Structure formats: structure tokens, C-alpha cells
Amino acid sequence: MKTNLLIFFLFVALYSVAQINVDQIDIYRDTYGVPHIYGDTDKDAAYGLAWAHAEDDFETIQNTFLPAKGLMGMHSGKEGVIMDYLIELLRCRKTAEKRFNDLSPAVLAVIEGYVAGINAFAKEYPEEVLVKNSFPITVMDYLTGYNLIIHFFSDTGDILGKLIGNKIRTVDEVEMEKKTIGSNAFAFSRKIMEHNKTVLNVNTHQPLEGPFSWYEAHLNSKEGWNILGGLFPGAPFPMIGTNENLGWTHTYNYPDLIDVYELRVNPKNNHEYWLDGEWVLFEESSVKLKVKTKMGISIKVKKKLIWSAFGPVIKNKKGYFAFFSNAFENISSVDEWYHMGKARNWSEFETALKMMSVPRFNVVYADREDHIFWMNNGRIQKRPLGGKRFNGLMRGESSELINTGYHAYEDLPKLLDPKHGYLFNTNNTPFNSAHELDNLKEEDFRQLQLGFKESENNRSARFVDLMKNQETLSMDDFYRIKYDIQYPDSIWTPSGANIVFGANRAAYPNYKVLISLIQDWDKRGDTTSVGAAQWAIYYNNFLTLGPKGLGETERMEQALKATKKHLKKHFGRLDIQLKDYQVHQRGTKKLAVPGLTDMIAAMTSTPFEKGTAKPVHGESYIMILQYSEDGVEIETVLPYGNSRRASGPHFTDQMEMYARQERKKMTLDKNTITTNALRHYHPK
């Protein structure tokens, strides 16, 4: 059966190339290098996207799919081979083979077109192929790699890190983690917008670079595609964005997606575990992984794989653990995203949402008919009430605990067209998403065991403050909120680092000046701010000291000591401005940027060079959409540029706009695009 499937998909991929007339695919590059791709069919447009994106970032696209062929270890050694191992451990190819019939013919055709485009580019530019014999890829290779990506969207990576690193809590060591990762989405209806347009703020806070950073593209076909938005390397179309009628975005949420099972292993035979009153054999196998060493030598490593009825098994110092993720049964989220982008109105968009295959993410939506919508989405298991479940961990001794289904669309928190005219999400609780009189009540959802972990954060608190007594908004008001760089009066930190704001300066004479700079700071993230950099350095130091088991007061003092040392060593003084510390850099271009972690206009930085820090996460793709009966007005900006080729003109050409909190105007209108395009060509 497996051989027949592979032959079938190889035939489909090769047949697809013959059916695509590349001379009928038009790529127009605008002033900022964004590709506007026109094809007769969606499949043609996907081919053009693959080609255009490969022109801008073929390396990252390859990194997405090398694990599917077991070749990441041949590219990046020990780090890469982990991805090859995960493909086998998580049975990604088996999932792809088992679930490919879940895909609609329309989306399968799109994937076929995309795969054909990538293969054509690799054939035309063999010198850019990272690993010999890694091309051509098949549709099945694509779906295998896609399934691994869905695992990373479904918390599999987090749970593997805890299991392998011996950080999982047993049933008796339950702990709730608080999350602070960012993304913002705001939707405002015409009932409160003074210019009588519906406004959507698309503002995900992804990494600024790497496999989960955004690429911007516009696809148009005679089959109804006319969509502009953001996608990750390897995606065959935008996953967030707008068409002529509607737009949507996502923010990260934290439903309970993973079930972890603590297994009881036979003390006399560790090949068996206890299930339903008897010892049952594990499914055991092995895989040979290829690794390229630093010396350039290729070696093979044999790795054991263990599976149970509950899923893959990891043995660590605390015992044997299995886990289940919705990604073991899911490659069809690509189908849902496809139909979201093809929807022409709210009814069709909701029909796409009801597929319930996107593994997680809040959805925030707006359209030209003045509908606004928010949903706390997730492919969440229906769990048995008697499962004795503690923060995702159960004793895996009964098959009654094995997943048997998922919650329906109707079960999940959502709001459509709230009375007070606005919706928002900043990765905060689902029960604060609108005006306080429009919000849902948590008690109405407790019996469903959806497992929400979100609380409030600085961004949600600040948004609520900014919207108080705001019955109407101008676009100036909107931009003031969207680009806000002010913390609330009381900064919330999950670690207790804010203890420094109440510290008695006289009690710490060695750090009196530094404490004063932090306490007297206006809590803004302006580039000229004094106090912002000091807080950022102190906060990072405080977090670093966490695992050492220090009390809050001792951690604060140690963090102050490290902060003072850092400032004196690298800057020669304590009173530096944020622009001295936080440097937005790519290549030779360096710019100051405003914002700090968990501000509405968020910017999270990591140590860079000479004591500075480089933003790596935060305002990663900004799209402002205004809908009216006349259509949609679009503004966007990326942190650097739309290409990752350092020698090209679009490597850094959006950096100044980004740093100044400005945007470029975009359009879906073909006449405007073709008239103003800097370049027009066909893929090969």
C-alpha cells in the first residue's frame, strides 16, 4: 500500500509539471520586491509563488522540507539530525499517507503546483541546492514536512523538550506555566470608527528572521484567488491577510492541546507496559539517520523508536512517558487556510472555520460588510471526565483515555459583531476580548475542559486602559493605540522581577543610582528613553537567575549587580538611552527602534555585540486594513525587507519605515500593480 501511494504521488507531481504553462504565469515585482503573481488557476499561481519565494529565500524553504527526506542532518549536522529523528518518531510520513484523502482536490492541486515550482527552481539553479539529491521533492514529501510544522504549532516541540530534558512534572509534581509570547489583533466596526470604515490590525509577533518569519506575497487567479498577506517559507499561499472582501489574522493562544501519559513499565521486562489490566508490548523499531560531521564526513546513526497505544514514548530519568497531539491526525489545516482565503463573505469564511483543522490560534476577522469576529480556536480533544488529568498528565493505564474526538466549532469561545463595536486579543484570556459588557463568561465553558491557560498581560491591560471612555475612534486614535509603547502603571511580570519598583533605594547603596533610573522611568519604550534599557537588561538578568533557586529579593540584588556591571563595562555609564542598547540591524544597516517586551508595539531583544541587544521577536509583520463598500485599503511593513538575499535591493529596504512606525501602501488592483511594477517576468 505504501509503495503504491508513493508511486501515485510521484506520478501526480511529474504530471503537474507537464500541465503548467509557465508562460501563462506572470510575476510582477513592486517597488519593495513583493511578488504579485497571476495565473489561470490556483495551481499556476502556487507554482509562481514557489518560484518567486525561492528567488528571495530558497535556503529557508529547503530547511523546511529537508527533514521530510531525512537529509537535515546532512546539511546542519547534529542539530539538523534532530529534525530527521522527529520526522520518524512522530510518524509524519505515515500521517501524511493516512490522511491525504482528507485534502480537497482544490488544495491538493495547489500543493502540486507549489511542489512543481520548487522542483523547477532547484533544477534551474542546482548550485543553490543545499544537499545533493534532495530534489525533486514529491507531494508526499511536502505533506510529511508540513505535518512536522503542524506538530510545532501543536505544542509537540514544547512537550518533547520537557520530556527529553527531564523537566516534565510527574502526576505528583504539577506546575502551571505562564506564557508571555506576543501577538496583537484589533478589529473595529464602523459604529465606532469616525471615518465609517471597518478596521483590522494584523500584527503577529513572530520571530523577525528564520523559518517562522513572514514573507509577503499577492496571488491572483481566474479561479477566484486575489489574496495578499503573509506566509512562512514553504507555505503555498498566505495564511493571514486580505482579499477584496475580507481579512483575518491570528494570535497565539494556549488551549490544552497535548495529553501526556505516565506509563507503568514491567519491572521484569522493559519492553512491556501496563494497559487495561495486562502487560502489553511496546511497538519498537529503529531508524538510521545520516549526519554530516564538522570534518565533512557522512556517518550513519541508529536510533531506537518506541510507540505505545497513547503515542510515541520517551524514556527519561523519571520514567517512561507517552504523549498524544492532534498533529498525529492532521494535515488538513492547509485546506482550512485555503478556504479562508477563498471566502467571499462572512458565511463562507465561517464555513471554512467549521472544518476545525487549524491546530490552534485566535482568529480575528473583519470584512467590507462591517462584520467583525473573534474566536479562540483550537483542535482540542474531548477528554473523559474520569481521566484524573493533572495539567496534561495522566496515568496511562487505560485505553479509555485515548483520544476519540475533538470539540466542534460551536463549543469554542467566539464573538461576532459585539454591541460596543470592537474586539481584541493580545494572547490574553478569551474572557476579555471586547468591551466589558460584551465579554463572554468563563463559567459557561468550564464543563468543556478546554484547558485555557491565558490570563492577562501588559498589552491587554494597556489596551483596556486606552479604550476606556473611547466611544469613537479616528484613524489617528487607531494608530496611537496600535503603536503604543507605554507599559501600564503596574508592570506585570510572571517572574516577580517588578519587585525592583518597590525597592528601598537606601537599602542598596551600591545600586541606588541604577534603582533610581528604573523607578523614575516613565515606563515608555521611546528610543530616547532613559530607564528603558536599564529595565530591559535588569529584567533579562532576573530571568537568567531563575533556575538557581534564589528568593525574589536576592534575585533582584544579583540582577542589579549584573546590570550595573554590564552598563559600566560596555557603555561606561549607567544613564544610557534605549537607542544605545537596542539596535535593529541587518547587514551593515543599523537603526534604533522603539518598544520593549509585552508592550503593544512589542520588541523583544537578545544579546548582540558590544553590550547591545538585537530585536529578534515582536512586530514581525504589520498589516492595517480598512474596509468600506468601495473595497479595501491596505498598508503593510516588514522588519527588514521581503528578500533574504543580502546582495539584492530588498534585503533591508523596509527597515527605515519599520523603525519610524510607518507602512507602505499596497493594492489588489491589477492595473495599478502592472503600471507601477519595477519588473515583469515568467518563472521557468
Secondary structure, DSSP 8 states (H G I E B T S, - for coil): -HHHHHHHHHHHHHHHHHH--GGG-EEEE-TT--EEEEESSHHHHHHHHHHHHHHHHHHHHHHHHGGGGT-HHHHHHHHHHHHHHHHHHTTHHHHHHHHGGGS-HHHHHHHHHHHHHHHHHHHH-GGG-SSTT--S--HHHHHHHHHHHHHHHTTHHHHHHHHHTT----TTS---------EEEEEE-TTTBTTS-EEEEEEE--BSSSTTS-EEEEEEETTS-EEEEEE-TT-SS-SEEE-SSEEEEEE------EEEEEE-B-TT-TTEEEETTEEEE-EEEEEEEEEE-TTS-EEEEEEEEEEETTEEEEEETTEEEEEEEGGGG--THHHHHHHHHH--SHHHHHHHHTT--S-S-EEEEEETT--EEEEE----B---TTS--BTTEEE---GGGS---B--GGGS-EEES-TTSEEEESS--TT-SB-TTT---GGGTGGG---------HHHHHHHHHHTT---B-HHHHHHHHT--B--SS---TTSGGGGGG--GGG-GGGHHHHHHHHT--SB--TT-BSHHHHHHHHHHHHHTGGGT--HHHHHHHHHHHHHHHHHHHHSSS--BHHHHBEEEETTEEEE----TTSSS-EEEEE-STT-EEEEEE--EEEEEEEETTEEEEEEE-SS-S---TTSTTSSTTHHHHHTT--EEE---HHHHHHH-SEEE---
